[in-house]
């Protein structure tokens, strides 16, 4: 097993996840099997109870793991399926060590950070890195490990020490470290001192970078690269310049141009790994498709505008998988994507009274958009604005996609304005509401008190109902009888209102395994008005976009019929 660690210095949020994913992709283009691990040094067990406005999106895996959003990057780029154990947190490690101590596994020894916690981290990495994550069912050959946060943070110390020890456990030929650092531009001059200081801190902790990836807004000057190489004690070929590009999908090609894989191949002695002709061919095919994808993006000139009506729009990372799914779909449709961020509460009458200009601006974005998307979320804030957006999309024949909460919003709006129950809502927002007229109710099989990991989580089957053969959503899934998608919700559409809703033209075309829970809806005689109770964005891949998102973007671009006519919709991974 070859291990590549990606760490960060100076500041957080400079693109370690994208660089780790891009490096992993380049290993795959060589024909190697790749996996990824994300280390998060916070005390939480997982990301399930963390605020989207503070930490960004909570990404959900097949096994129901609620993890850091960077694992979504890995899955999207590398076309792999990870597990909750691929996200290591301080909370998980300490829980594991304390549980072992309570069982007496340490034979009466004094349990300490070194060697017990650091040893547990290393054992965890070795165990998880061997889990098969792709269709081959074989152990990976390369593991990309991203160390979250910034080197030097007190909470990162046990993980840095564990990795320092780990390099000796696995051997120098099987361990490489890429350190990502910021090169700011001040008064037109590229400053190297922050990078020098970050590398000094890293070395003082016992880790020496094999490569330094320098994030900068513009191309790094040759003098800057030479200066970093000299004062950070690495060769110029070990300094990688990662400047801003059109999209993050260009980063793998940017790294390849700078011969990053030539150095890593020598450092890790990749020539000792025997690869089959089939593996090499798959790698070459992947690189060709990636180049084609980025080239098509650069050549696209038509734009599609999607209004994202959400409640966490102040931090775009709260909807990272949604954004990426829209990007994947727009690239398949050969369109430039423009997202209009609409805070749902700005669409409400209360905002009209308090801030008329903000209200009109929000409605301008909605009315000028080619399509409307209402994503998932929790809580009552901004709900009436979402309902108003769904009503506008339904009545104006504007393509609409509701995801999780967005499906429930579509149902609430329909029950109020078409069925004729004006005060109908979700029991999430009004627990005292009558179950007879509530559009959305609590699922009877979930914990209503304990919040962590108690929702309907992970991958579940959704069956298309009889008579749905002509439904747009079913067609865009290639006519399948069922789909496997990831869920994260506590509420469901009220079964007592289903017959009334369907009688008026809003059809539930997909149900869960028991055929009692509504999973997919589609409105008759509409350009594209659909909703999914699951989160299709979680399994969208760069080269294989989420089908509901593809439907929305295609409909908003006016080419849905062309997309539905494609013969390769049913061939997942080749589309």
Secondary structure, 3 states (H helix, E strand, C coil): CEEEEEEECCCCCCCHHHHHHHHHHHHHHCCCCEEEEEEECCCCCCCCCCCHHHHCCCEECCCCCEECCHHHHHHHHHCCCCCHHHEEEHHHHHHHHHHHHHHCCCCCCCCCHHHHHHHHHHHHHHHHHCCCCCCCCCCCCEEEEEECCCCCCHHHHHHHHHHHHHHHHHCHHHEEEEEEEECCEECCEECCHHHHHHHHHHHHCCCCCCEEEEEECCCCCHHHHHHHHHHCCCCHHHEEEEECCCCHHHHHHHHHHCCHHHHHHHHCCHHHCCCCHHHHHHHHHHHHHHHHHHHHHHHCCCEEEEEEEECCCCCHHHHHHHHHHHHHHHHHCCCEEEEEEEEHHHHCHHHHHHCHHHHHHHHHHHHHCCEEEECCCCCCCCHHHHHHHHHHHHHHCCEEEEECHHHHHHHHHHHHHHHCCCCCCECCCCCCCCCCCCCEEECCCCCCCCCCCCCEEEEEEEEECCCCCCCHHHHHCCCCCEEEEEEEECEEECHHHHHHHHHCCEEEEEECCCCCCEEEEEECCCCCEEEECCCHHHHCECCECCHHHHHHHHHHHCCHHHHHCCCCCCCCCCC
